[in-house]
Amino acid sequence: MTTMGKGLGNRPRRIAVVGAGISGITAAHVLQREHDVTLFEAGTSLGGHAHAVAVDDGRGGSVDVDTAFLIYNGRHYPRFCELLVDLGVNHDTRPAEMSASFADYDTNLHYALARGLDSLFVQRKNLVRPGFYRMFAELLLFRRRAHADMLAARIPESLTLGAYLEGYSRLFRDDLVVPLATAIWSLPGRLVLDYPARAILQFFMNHQLLHGESGDAWRTFDGASGVYVRAFRDRFRGRIRLSTPVVRIERHPRAKDPVTIVTKGERHPFDAVVLATHADDSLALLQSPSPDETRVLSAFRYNTSRVLLHGDPAVLHRDRRMWASWNAVTRYGRTTVSYHLNRVQRLPVTAPDYFLTLDDDGGRRHRTIAKFDYRHPIFDAKAVASQTRVEDLQGKDATFFCGSYTGHGFHEDGVVSALAVTRHFGLHTIRARAADRREEPPRSSVTFEHGAA
Ligand SMILES: Cc1cc2nc3c(=O)[nH]c(=O)nc-3n(C[C@H](O)[C@H](O)[C@H](O)COP(=O)(O)OP(=O)(O)OC[C@H]3O[C@@H](n4cnc5c(N)ncnc54)[C@H](O)[C@@H]3O)c2cc1C
């Protein structure tokens, strides 16, 4: 195996970036400053999970709605906001409405948060239900305890969220924490309880959910995520190959062209490849993965969510006062989350209702517009333990890896992971700065050194 490094930044290289989600877009945007970049994307459009579609705006025109990535936050997405600035996109546009409703038909508990007292007590019996007040008392206790446990590093890596929640009431677990985490990670509740507690609490800590207020509004694009994707496309000087799935990546470390990207019927020579696809896809693309690549990348499992874009209000509570941006409905032990896009994205008042339902229960929906399958990493203990190992793979056989799977699975993580790759090429920041070249190259940056796999 050959390690690529120091020499990388010194002359323009031909670099293939595979996958045009936020991670690939960021890598391509930064690398193009000094290199000849080709971006390969299997889909028909750029953006990956930043995927907007045009729907009727109710006044004779159309409006774009997002079907996966929806919101970001100025404080907690600093690198993503930097990217937006560099792309000339205003990142301080439209605050998203951050409200949530929970309707559990198994326990007959229904309430909404951040929609006013009337929605909190939409079931008037909640006013006199001790369990309901206890649930919020437990929330205060949970926040205090979890914050202290995290600061004292008292939570073992192997402890699952389910185990950490032992001692709390079933109501608190199933009607507050699980639907909240399900909505945050777009994952079925049964998987959320198997997540490592530490990873989830770390996310809550980072987002000030355990202490204090976030202080910065969550935002959504005025015009949906296509706004930044188009801005990238318009500024990109390299080549974009859409509808071009890469089928195989061959590495020949000692050859003049160390990497061959194989697409249907074509072979393309490159000096290096950045895999911005999901970890399991990246592994499957490598013709002869090293034992390290196999060990690290195979640790990430994925869950596929069937996401339905539709206009059927039957997915929400029958009482409109309960309608919120995120709506979790539990029936027969199964929680389904629906986003009310009109609220989240603050669509024009004329627009008919649009909903995005994750893992629909299979009922027939009126006004179905589109269906998508999105894969999301499952951050179990094995995956979390492997995240730090991804850095050890960088540059070996002229191959680099990025993707939101290396962090918490969000847009900010995709940007950060791409920067972890570009710094191997001497490009440390999203925006060009004089210091780029002077900074020390990262540890694995050694000139075409030959080493063991
Ligand atoms: C329903 C849902 C809602 C979400 N909401 C938010 C949100 O509000 N905020 C947030 O920050 N995050 C959200 N996320 C998380 C989101 O997944 C990440 O923010 C991020 O978009 C993932 O980026 P990525 O670059 O890692 O992967 P992706 O966006 O999946 O990009 C990978 C790309 O690789 C391409 N590809 C795959 N195989 C090949 C191949 N062989 N050849 C060429 N190309 C290939 C794919 O087509 C895809 O375009 C949401 C996720 C889901 C599923």
The ligand as an SDF file (V2000), in Angstrom:
LIG
                    3D

 53 58  0  0  0  0  0  0  0  0999 V2000
  -35.3520   12.2730    5.9100 C   0  0  0  0  0  0  0  0  0  0  0  0
  -34.0600   12.9230    6.2820 C   0  0  0  0  0  0  0  0  0  0  0  0
  -34.0820   14.2300    6.8070 C   0  0  0  0  0  0  0  0  0  0  0  0
  -32.8620   14.8560    7.1310 C   0  0  0  0  0  0  0  0  0  0  0  0
  -32.9050   16.1370    7.6300 N   0  0  0  0  0  0  0  0  0  0  0  0
  -31.7380   16.7740    7.9150 C   0  0  0  0  0  0  0  0  0  0  0  0
  -31.7470   18.1380    8.3420 C   0  0  0  0  0  0  0  0  0  0  0  0
  -32.8040   18.7630    8.4310 O   0  0  0  0  0  0  0  0  0  0  0  0
  -30.5550   18.7050    8.6530 N   0  0  0  0  0  0  0  0  0  0  0  0
  -29.3590   18.0460    8.5410 C   0  0  0  0  0  0  0  0  0  0  0  0
  -28.3010   18.6390    8.8140 O   0  0  0  0  0  0  0  0  0  0  0  0
  -29.3370   16.7670    8.1250 N   0  0  0  0  0  0  0  0  0  0  0  0
  -30.4770   16.1200    7.8080 C   0  0  0  0  0  0  0  0  0  0  0  0
  -30.4460   14.8210    7.3550 N   0  0  0  0  0  0  0  0  0  0  0  0
  -29.1640   14.1020    7.3190 C   0  0  0  0  0  0  0  0  0  0  0  0
  -28.5050   14.1070    5.9260 C   0  0  0  0  0  0  0  0  0  0  0  0
  -28.3980   12.7490    5.5890 O   0  0  0  0  0  0  0  0  0  0  0  0
  -27.1190   14.7410    5.9780 C   0  0  0  0  0  0  0  0  0  0  0  0
  -27.2500   16.0870    6.4330 O   0  0  0  0  0  0  0  0  0  0  0  0
  -26.3420   14.8420    4.6560 C   0  0  0  0  0  0  0  0  0  0  0  0
  -27.1680   15.4190    3.6740 O   0  0  0  0  0  0  0  0  0  0  0  0
  -25.7270   13.5450    4.1530 C   0  0  0  0  0  0  0  0  0  0  0  0
  -24.7300   13.9410    3.2190 O   0  0  0  0  0  0  0  0  0  0  0  0
  -23.6540   12.9520    2.6150 P   0  0  0  0  0  0  0  0  0  0  0  0
  -22.8370   13.7580    1.6690 O   0  0  0  0  0  0  0  0  0  0  0  0
  -22.9420   12.2470    3.7040 O   0  0  0  0  0  0  0  0  0  0  0  0
  -24.4990   11.8170    1.8480 O   0  0  0  0  0  0  0  0  0  0  0  0
  -25.5700   11.9260    0.6780 P   0  0  0  0  0  0  0  0  0  0  0  0
  -26.2710   13.2190    0.6810 O   0  0  0  0  0  0  0  0  0  0  0  0
  -26.3850   10.6810    0.7470 O   0  0  0  0  0  0  0  0  0  0  0  0
  -24.6740   11.8870   -0.6580 O   0  0  0  0  0  0  0  0  0  0  0  0
  -24.0970   10.7030   -1.1830 C   0  0  0  0  0  0  0  0  0  0  0  0
  -24.1700   10.8160   -2.7070 C   0  0  0  0  0  0  0  0  0  0  0  0
  -23.4190    9.7470   -3.2990 O   0  0  0  0  0  0  0  0  0  0  0  0
  -24.0970    9.3440   -4.4760 C   0  0  0  0  0  0  0  0  0  0  0  0
  -23.6240    8.0130   -4.8540 N   0  0  0  0  0  0  0  0  0  0  0  0
  -23.8500    6.8270   -4.2040 C   0  0  0  0  0  0  0  0  0  0  0  0
  -23.2460    5.8230   -4.8700 N   0  0  0  0  0  0  0  0  0  0  0  0
  -22.6340    6.3730   -5.9490 C   0  0  0  0  0  0  0  0  0  0  0  0
  -21.8520    5.8480   -7.0230 C   0  0  0  0  0  0  0  0  0  0  0  0
  -21.5910    4.5310   -7.1140 N   0  0  0  0  0  0  0  0  0  0  0  0
  -21.3750    6.6790   -7.9760 N   0  0  0  0  0  0  0  0  0  0  0  0
  -21.6230    8.0240   -7.9130 C   0  0  0  0  0  0  0  0  0  0  0  0
  -22.3700    8.5740   -6.9190 N   0  0  0  0  0  0  0  0  0  0  0  0
  -22.8650    7.7670   -5.9490 C   0  0  0  0  0  0  0  0  0  0  0  0
  -25.5600    9.3840   -4.0670 C   0  0  0  0  0  0  0  0  0  0  0  0
  -26.4170    9.3930   -5.2000 O   0  0  0  0  0  0  0  0  0  0  0  0
  -25.5920   10.6820   -3.2560 C   0  0  0  0  0  0  0  0  0  0  0  0
  -25.8940   11.7960   -4.0740 O   0  0  0  0  0  0  0  0  0  0  0  0
  -31.6380   14.1710    6.9830 C   0  0  0  0  0  0  0  0  0  0  0  0
  -31.6300   12.8620    6.4490 C   0  0  0  0  0  0  0  0  0  0  0  0
  -32.8300   12.2480    6.0960 C   0  0  0  0  0  0  0  0  0  0  0  0
  -32.7720   10.8530    5.5200 C   0  0  0  0  0  0  0  0  0  0  0  0
  1  2  1  0
  2  3  1  0
  2 52  2  0
  3  4  2  0
  4  5  1  0
  4 50  1  0
  5  6  2  0
  6  7  1  0
  6 13  1  0
  7  8  2  0
  7  9  1  0
  9 10  1  0
 10 11  2  0
 10 12  1  0
 12 13  2  0
 13 14  1  0
 14 15  1  0
 14 50  1  0
 15 16  1  0
 16 17  1  0
 16 18  1  0
 18 19  1  0
 18 20  1  0
 20 21  1  0
 20 22  1  0
 22 23  1  0
 23 24  1  0
 24 25  2  0
 24 26  1  0
 24 27  1  0
 27 28  1  0
 28 29  2  0
 28 30  1  0
 28 31  1  0
 31 32  1  0
 32 33  1  0
 33 34  1  0
 33 48  1  0
 34 35  1  0
 35 36  1  0
 35 46  1  0
 36 37  1  0
 36 45  1  0
 37 38  2  0
 38 39  1  0
 39 40  1  0
 39 45  2  0
 40 41  1  0
 40 42  2  0
 42 43  1  0
 43 44  2  0
 44 45  1  0
 46 47  1  0
 46 48  1  0
 48 49  1  0
 50 51  2  0
 51 52  1  0
 52 53  1  0
M  END
$$$$
